[in-house]
């Protein structure tokens, strides 16, 4: 049984019980991804780290060590 079959069964049960139908599968996927990203940024701030740009900063340190060091000196 795939997600669409399960959704059809859940819709049937909700209609029989007079309840609100569940959302369609995949409808809120991007919202969940945004919430996870926001949660990770929040946790980074609480831990005292930068909330964004960590990957770019790490790549800059690896690829251009002199530029990263001169930016941190001043």
NORFEN-V274245 format. One record per helix or strand. SS is the DSSP state (hx for helix, st for strand). FROM is the first residue (numbers start at 1). LEN is the number of residues. If there is no record, write none. Layout:
ss=[SS:SS]
from=[FROM:FROM]
len=[LEN:LEN]
//
This chain:
ss=[hx:hx:hx:hx]
from=[3:29:54:65]
len=[15:18:10:9]
//
